[in-house]
Amino acid sequence: MTKPILLTAGGTGGHLFPAQSLASELIRRGYDVELATDERADKYGSAFPARDVHIIASETLRGRSPVSIIKTGLSLLRGTLQARSVIRRLQPSVVVGFGGYPTFPPMFAARMTGTPSILHEANGVMGRANRMLAKGVTAIAISSPLKGLDPALARKCVETGNPVRDAVIDAARVPYPDQQADGLFRLLVFGGSQGAKFFSDALPPALKLLSEPQRARLHLVQQCRPEDLERVRAEYQALGIHAELNSFFTDMPSRIAASHLVICRSGASSVSELTAIGRPSILVPLPGALDQDQMVNARGLEAVGGAFVIPQGELSAERLAHEITCLMGTPETLRKAADVARSQGKADAVQRLADLVEQVASGAIILKGDGA
Ligand SMILES: CC(=O)N[C@H]1[C@@H](OP(=O)(O)OP(=O)(O)OC[C@H]2O[C@@H](n3ccc(=O)[nH]c3=O)[C@H](O)[C@@H]2O)O[C@H](CO)[C@@H](O)[C@@H]1O
């Protein structure tokens, strides 16, 4: 009987979706896959194709106060003990972690039990949780080259890309929709897996500044946080804007494919999906992130001409209205950005990551003696 493969990912979309993509590919290759995650996974994890799901205690470090550090530490310790008993029982051939504090206990338990492990870094910069874990893993799968990495860690890196869900691969077959200069304009707005209040506050006043003929062209699809849905709906109704709102779209890949322009945050999965499908975007990185990962992701795509980046602090209603007006009036600019975005997509990321998993599982890659 072959040993199972244990995947571990924190319960937000940005971490779970690449893990879900890998799980599907490993199952196609005949492996049994199990998932270790935190309790938030219920929201996004229902479609996760694992044989079994293990809920492990974890906590994200939210501040530097002694109370917060002790609380996080105790929770991670409890999680590590739980994960160690799961690993002892399952005897997985490899543990694959998708980053963030919730993957800390299973990855640490892998190290304690001498189980081979892989860390996947989806962002353009390595976050602090992953930097802590990276030393003890057998290999590091990266989405794109990382700057400023310690040479001992750089030696373990394999560039695989960031796997996207099967539904994204399907959506990538849809060509960029034709657009008449005065025709229907499909605008999609979303804020990462948990939604962003900022877009609920920023979009309605910006769209109010558009001319009436422009507003009439709009077909808007927008994700709002649940508490903002009714307020935003009423604002669009008053403006006569055709808008479809939801707190979470389960069919996001086809929504992206149907859009002429996307306005969103720049979490790793969001950016990977925009490039896999090839759609132009205005990216507004999540401000205040400790590692500025979203800014790095966004600037990388902007540098080649595949997206337009506006820091949140610079995004007044006037500026946003101006950008949308300009882009609505220049379909050729949007089409060009769509083509460039698509050229950056890594359609074979899941195959490459699954190949690496098989190599580590078979012992073809082993941890270097110095533990680095
Ligand atoms: C606040 C926070 O910690 N954010 C991090 C988190 O973001 P977050 O979890 O938001 O992750 P991403 O932006 O990478 O992915 C969001 C995912 O949710 C999907 N989606 C979104 C809205 C919707 O209605 N339906 C839907 O399916 C998107 O298509 C995408 O697949 O993980 C990312 C990947 O490490 C990081 O880069 C982000 O910095």
The ligand as an SDF file (V2000), in Angstrom:
LIG
                    3D

 39 41  0  0  0  0  0  0  0  0999 V2000
   -5.2600   39.1670    4.2480 C   0  0  0  0  0  0  0  0  0  0  0  0
   -4.3160   38.0760    3.8570 C   0  0  0  0  0  0  0  0  0  0  0  0
   -3.7220   37.4090    4.6660 O   0  0  0  0  0  0  0  0  0  0  0  0
   -4.1650   37.8890    2.5200 N   0  0  0  0  0  0  0  0  0  0  0  0
   -3.2810   36.8510    2.0030 C   0  0  0  0  0  0  0  0  0  0  0  0
   -4.1180   35.6800    1.5600 C   0  0  0  0  0  0  0  0  0  0  0  0
   -5.0750   36.2720    0.6870 O   0  0  0  0  0  0  0  0  0  0  0  0
   -6.3940   35.5940    0.1510 P   0  0  0  0  0  0  0  0  0  0  0  0
   -6.7590   34.4120    0.9600 O   0  0  0  0  0  0  0  0  0  0  0  0
   -7.4110   36.6400   -0.0720 O   0  0  0  0  0  0  0  0  0  0  0  0
   -5.8050   35.0460   -1.1740 O   0  0  0  0  0  0  0  0  0  0  0  0
   -5.6860   35.4010   -2.6910 P   0  0  0  0  0  0  0  0  0  0  0  0
   -5.9630   36.8000   -3.0410 O   0  0  0  0  0  0  0  0  0  0  0  0
   -4.3920   34.8270   -3.0910 O   0  0  0  0  0  0  0  0  0  0  0  0
   -6.8460   34.4690   -3.2820 O   0  0  0  0  0  0  0  0  0  0  0  0
   -8.1910   34.7610   -3.1900 C   0  0  0  0  0  0  0  0  0  0  0  0
   -8.8850   33.6110   -3.8290 C   0  0  0  0  0  0  0  0  0  0  0  0
  -10.2660   33.6920   -3.5310 O   0  0  0  0  0  0  0  0  0  0  0  0
  -10.9830   33.5420   -4.7430 C   0  0  0  0  0  0  0  0  0  0  0  0
  -12.2740   34.2070   -4.6150 N   0  0  0  0  0  0  0  0  0  0  0  0
  -12.3500   35.4840   -4.1720 C   0  0  0  0  0  0  0  0  0  0  0  0
  -13.5820   36.0890   -4.0420 C   0  0  0  0  0  0  0  0  0  0  0  0
  -14.7550   35.3690   -4.3870 C   0  0  0  0  0  0  0  0  0  0  0  0
  -15.8890   35.8530   -4.3230 O   0  0  0  0  0  0  0  0  0  0  0  0
  -14.6270   34.1000   -4.8320 N   0  0  0  0  0  0  0  0  0  0  0  0
  -13.3990   33.4970   -4.9570 C   0  0  0  0  0  0  0  0  0  0  0  0
  -13.3370   32.3290   -5.3670 O   0  0  0  0  0  0  0  0  0  0  0  0
  -10.1080   34.1290   -5.8170 C   0  0  0  0  0  0  0  0  0  0  0  0
  -10.5030   33.6780   -7.0770 O   0  0  0  0  0  0  0  0  0  0  0  0
   -8.7490   33.6080   -5.3510 C   0  0  0  0  0  0  0  0  0  0  0  0
   -8.5560   32.2750   -5.7420 O   0  0  0  0  0  0  0  0  0  0  0  0
   -3.2970   34.6970    0.9460 O   0  0  0  0  0  0  0  0  0  0  0  0
   -2.5180   35.1450   -0.1780 C   0  0  0  0  0  0  0  0  0  0  0  0
   -1.6930   33.9670   -0.6930 C   0  0  0  0  0  0  0  0  0  0  0  0
   -0.6490   33.6300    0.1710 O   0  0  0  0  0  0  0  0  0  0  0  0
   -1.6270   36.3240    0.2250 C   0  0  0  0  0  0  0  0  0  0  0  0
   -0.9570   36.8080   -0.9410 O   0  0  0  0  0  0  0  0  0  0  0  0
   -2.4900   37.3960    0.8130 C   0  0  0  0  0  0  0  0  0  0  0  0
   -1.6700   38.4980    1.2250 O   0  0  0  0  0  0  0  0  0  0  0  0
  1  2  1  0
  2  3  2  0
  2  4  1  0
  4  5  1  0
  5  6  1  0
  5 38  1  0
  6  7  1  0
  6 32  1  0
  7  8  1  0
  8  9  2  0
  8 10  1  0
  8 11  1  0
 11 12  1  0
 12 13  2  0
 12 14  1  0
 12 15  1  0
 15 16  1  0
 16 17  1  0
 17 18  1  0
 17 30  1  0
 18 19  1  0
 19 20  1  0
 19 28  1  0
 20 21  1  0
 20 26  1  0
 21 22  2  0
 22 23  1  0
 23 24  2  0
 23 25  1  0
 25 26  1  0
 26 27  2  0
 28 29  1  0
 28 30  1  0
 30 31  1  0
 32 33  1  0
 33 34  1  0
 33 36  1  0
 34 35  1  0
 36 37  1  0
 36 38  1  0
 38 39  1  0
M  END
$$$$
